[in-house]
């Protein structure tokens, strides 16, 4: 008896291992997967400029990073007593203009270096709906709580999304010709846009990606069906958080399991298990830190870490 319809996932032709270097960009689901990669001690950099939802804004940031196009005073503005930038998340905002620009350009240098070194770029697109500033006509990554009247909202076409994704790939490969890509669509439901509008948005993203993967990108890019796993395999509100919009911890754990099996090299499966044991041991809170039993536990833990690092020195606890 079956209670779900498992999504079929082909194994990656460019599997991830502990020598891989990854850059993860995109929506809050990119952060979810980035946290898993960090937990298992892969070499990963997630969203240096914060969560970015739409393909046009990701394209713009990648272009800026690849071409080292520094942020200037023209790219920032003062709002709600803080300096902001329409290209980045509000978490990066600052009360000090010089510090803000320095931080943006430091992150830009970091992103350039990480893209240049990357074996894999993982991109998660969240929405096709964009906000366009009326004065400049620029699509923004974040509205920074400015009045709705400051923007025009519209859905970008499949063709526009295809162009944005292709430009993103081309820019990365200009700097790093050997990089592989893993694309996914966020399963987060953008219900504030409307139920039909959210479905249209996801459909545009899926169509654009599949068009490109079918025609141009198959040799060095793959699609991981996170959205389809939640929609068609899990398919139940118990796999959402309390807001009924974001996947629950259980759903994220399950999606990670499917990603691990399909996208991470089977040769390092036992290493992930070892890292998991060590991580849980490091988080262990003893009843009596000075007890002989705990001292023995700590000694054995350090031996496990030392043994693992002999074979995988890139891992850092």
Residue pairs with C-beta under 8 A, 6 or more apart in sequence:
4 233
4 234
4 235
5 232
5 233
6 233
7 225
7 228
7 229
7 232
7 233
7 258
9 224
9 225
9 258
9 261
9 262
10 222
10 262
11 262
11 263
12 182
12 222
12 262
12 263
13 222
14 119
14 120
14 180
14 220
14 222
15 263
15 264
15 265
15 266
16 22
16 42
16 119
16 120
16 263
16 264
16 265
17 264
17 265
17 267
17 268
18 41
18 42
18 43
18 268
18 271
18 312
18 314
18 315
19 119
19 314
20 42
20 43
20 119
20 120
21 43
21 44
21 114
21 117
21 118
21 119
21 120
22 37
22 42
22 43
22 44
22 45
22 118
22 119
22 120
22 121
22 122
23 44
23 45
23 46
23 111
23 114
23 115
23 118
23 120
23 121
23 122
24 30
24 31
24 33
24 34
24 37
24 44
24 45
24 46
24 47
24 121
24 122
24 123
24 124
25 46
25 47
25 52
25 58
25 61
25 62
25 121
25 122
25 123
25 124
26 47
26 51
26 52
26 53
26 58
26 122
26 123
26 124
26 125
26 126
26 186
27 51
27 52
27 53
27 124
27 125
27 126
27 127
27 186
27 188
28 51
28 126
28 186
28 188
28 246
29 124
29 126
29 184
29 186
29 187
29 188
29 226
29 247
30 46
30 47
30 51
30 122
30 123
30 124
30 186
31 46
31 47
31 51
32 247
32 252
32 255
33 122
33 124
33 255
33 256
33 259
34 44
34 46
34 47
35 46
36 252
36 256
36 259
37 44
37 46
38 44
38 46
39 275
39 279
40 272
40 275
40 276
40 279
41 275
41 315
41 316
41 317
43 314
45 110
45 111
45 114
47 89
48 107
48 110
48 111
48 114
49 61
49 87
49 88
49 89
49 92
49 104
49 107
49 111
49 141
50 88
50 89
50 90
50 91
50 92
50 142
51 89
52 58
52 61
52 89
52 141
53 125
53 126
53 127
53 141
53 186
54 125
54 126
54 127
54 128
54 129
54 130
54 139
54 141
54 156
55 125
55 128
55 156
55 161
55 164
55 165
55 168
55 205
55 208
56 130
56 139
56 156
56 160
56 164
57 87
57 130
57 139
57 140
57 141
58 123
58 125
58 164
58 168
59 164
59 165
59 167
59 168
59 171
60 87
60 139
60 141
61 87
61 88
61 111
61 141
62 115
62 168
62 171
62 172
63 69
63 167
63 168
63 171
64 71
64 87
64 108
65 108
65 111
65 112
65 115
66 112
66 115
66 171
66 172
66 174
66 175
67 171
68 108
68 109
68 112
69 108
70 105
70 108
71 85
71 87
71 101
71 104
71 105
71 108
72 101
73 97
73 101
75 85
75 86
75 87
75 104
76 83
76 84
76 85
76 97
76 100
76 101
76 104
77 83
77 84
77 85
77 86
78 84
78 97
79 144
79 145
79 146
80 144
80 145
81 95
82 93
82 94
82 95
83 93
83 94
83 95
83 96
83 97
83 100
84 90
84 93
84 142
84 144
85 92
85 93
85 100
85 104
86 133
86 138
86 140
86 141
86 142
86 144
87 140
87 141
88 104
88 141
88 142
89 141
89 142
90 142
90 144
90 145
92 100
92 103
92 104
92 107
93 100
93 144
94 100
94 103
112 175
115 121
115 172
115 175
115 176
115 179
116 175
116 176
117 176
118 172
118 176
118 179
119 178
119 179
119 180
120 179
120 180
120 181
120 182
121 172
121 179
121 180
121 181
121 182
122 181
122 182
122 183
122 184
123 168
123 181
123 182
123 183
123 184
124 183
124 184
124 185
124 186
124 226
125 161
125 183
125 184
125 185
125 186
125 205
125 209
126 185
126 186
126 188
126 190
127 186
127 190
127 193
127 198
127 201
127 205
128 155
128 156
128 161
128 200
128 201
128 202
128 204
128 205
129 153
129 154
129 155
129 156
129 190
129 193
129 197
129 201
130 139
130 140
130 153
130 154
130 155
130 156
131 139
131 140
131 143
131 151
131 152
131 153
132 138
132 139
132 140
132 151
132 152
132 153
132 154
133 139
133 140
133 150
133 151
134 150
134 151
134 152
139 156
140 151
143 150
143 151
155 197
155 200
155 201
155 204
156 164
156 204
157 204
158 204
158 207
158 208
158 211
159 208
161 204
161 205
161 208
162 208
162 211
162 212
165 183
165 208
165 209
165 212
166 212
166 216
169 181
169 217
169 221
172 179
172 181
173 179
173 220
179 220
180 220
180 221
180 222
181 217
181 220
181 221
181 222
182 221
182 222
182 223
182 224
182 263
183 209
183 213
183 221
183 222
183 223
183 224
184 223
184 224
184 225
184 226
184 227
185 202
185 205
185 206
185 209
185 225
185 226
185 227
186 226
186 227
187 226
187 227
187 229
187 230
187 231
187 247
187 251
187 255
188 245
188 246
188 247
189 198
189 244
189 245
190 197
190 198
190 201
190 245
191 198
191 245
193 201
202 227
206 227
209 223
210 223
212 221
213 221
213 222
213 223
222 263
224 259
224 262
224 263
226 255
226 259
229 254
229 255
229 258
230 239
230 247
230 251
230 255
234 251
234 254
237 244
238 248
238 250
239 247
239 248
239 250
239 251
239 254
240 246
240 247
240 248
240 251
241 247
241 248
241 249
247 255
260 269
260 272
264 272
271 308
271 312
274 304
274 308
275 308
275 315
277 304
278 301
278 304
278 305
278 308
278 317
279 317
281 297
281 301
281 304
282 301
282 317
284 297
286 294
286 297
288 294
305 317
308 315
309 315
